[in-house]
Amino acid sequence: MADYLAITGGVGGAKLALGLSHVLEPDQIAFAVNTGDDFEHLGFSISPDIDTLTYTLAELANRELGWGRQDETWAFMETLERLGGETWFRLGDRDLALHTYRTQALAAGRSLTAVTEDICRTLAISQAVLPMSDDPVRTTVLTPDGPLAFQHYFVRDRCRPAVTGFEFQGADRAVLNPRIEALLPGLKGVIICPSNPFVSVDPLLSIGHTRALLAGLDAPVVAVSPIVGGAAIKGPTAKMMKELNIPSSATAVAAHYEGLIDGFVLDEQDRAQQDGIGVPSVVTQSVMLTLDDRIALARTTLEFLQSLG
Amino acid sequence: MADYLAITGGVGGAKLALGLSHVLEPDQIAFAVNTGDDFEHLGFSISPDIDTLTYTLAELANRELGWGRQDETWAFMETLERLGGETWFRLGDRDLALHTYRTQALAAGRSLTAVTEDICRTLAISQAVLPMSDDPVRTTVLTPDGPLAFQHYFVRDRCRPAVTGFEFQGADRAVLNPRIEALLPGLKGVIICPSNPFVSVDPLLSIGHTRALLAGLDAPVVAVSPIVGGAAIKGPTAKMMKELNIPSSATAVAAHYEGLIDGFVLDEQDRAQQDGIGVPSVVTQSVMLTLDDRIALARTTLEFLQSLG
């Protein structure tokens, strides 16, 4: 059973996850992964955040693009474009094999957890990568022009529409992955990775009583700020906060997790905000450009967690 | 409305079809294509004979492999193999785009005829390529060890099992493509291409009263022998005939079409059999190695048809 659970969404979360995988033994850490931005596209069942994490842990992630996998080819997409098919969501030839494999396995009645486990085995990933739920939860972004399915907002419309709120369809009926729930009593700590609080972390927290379950743990919960110097390292977090009339600050992220977290990790650039954080906090260099940065942030976060234990 | 209808299955049929497309104006010829070996695989709706024909007419066919399309890449298949997926049916990255496009369109409720028309437009094919039916007809190969779905027999098991018979599941309920039926009264002739009589032509003939419909046409029907010198140019026709205790001869092919055809085209090598053919026949060089061979056979077949009219 894992000592630590890291809750993670897209690229930022995967960076810290990789750092954690270098610092901890494989059986010490488990990852609870957002599936709110999963979707069905061109007949494929696509799980972008799971794939970002597994590709990152397997060192197959495409660093140049910031998504997808390395050594990718695009013959499928080129040909589909010529046929007039939908090409706004870019699917590489190799990436597509994974989607096909998953789609087939899900259609045959396997759970997303089981399929993800198969994929991890193939990619030689030893850590537990656990979808937040085997039930569908679909993040919808509310905008003045109506609701948008997450990938339509995120990829097709490039986060241009203003955000007025979010819905996590299916979250009320979904069951937290039993493998995550089973870990909770034995945990030494929970890390909320520097992922988007609204669309990467909240979907998991919104499943049944998960937020209360995590808040009630004996083990400490710490979040790492995805906002540094008023901006997001990647993605629309800061833009969303502005549109929601929330200051795009580390303090506001900590406030978002109020009642849930026991500690907060913020960047050197935001040291001035430390006094306003309502929980114990640690200031560190949190921008992860290199593998060493990822490992250093993982170490700092774990030491901080241990100091709260 | 087309003057000629060519009934075609796989590679051999597509070669003569290409010849016909060089000899006739695009609106003079229509192709009725076998869909008995269509199947659903890895979630994709695959129509091998339609694709062989369209790739051939668009000059995109992979001549080296004898199937699939040229300039193909295999990243999808390589990755799927690593994931432990099914790889006995080789799907190239570009080919896969076409299957995805078709699968999506069919799932959205379009007919196979309409999707094929879209694909032809994209590939700049001007002739009508008409699936034999928009209803599913599935060829099953009967063997001493039980029935085999066609592609399992043909590709996965490489035609190794002995054949005891065939079933065309769905053929009794299927409706002949109305676009094919609408052509019949205006035709000047029907050409049965040198395709496998049992698994490329019989599926179409077995749809409702299609065989009787064609036999009753005023216009002549001629078949081109797929058997030359006792062997099939490509594929398991001769092997099947032996297993079914039918001599693997041009004569036996003509006998198979007895009552349906008004003429028969056989190869120089089989000139000695000409007297045994029960209908008017023409002897020609029918092995199509070059484009010129295809054009020459198309011309000979059309002239022969006209002589019977």
Interface residues (C-beta under 8 A of the other chain):
Chain A: L42 G43 F44 E72 T73 A75 F76 M77 E78 T79 L80 R82 L83 G84 G85 G92 D93 R94 L96 A97 L98 T100 Y101 T103 Q104 A107 D118 I119 T122
Chain B: L42 G43 F44 E72 T73 A75 F76 M77 E78 T79 L80 R82 L83 G84 G85 G92 D93 R94 L96 A97 L98 T100 Y101 T103 Q104 A107 D118 I119 T122
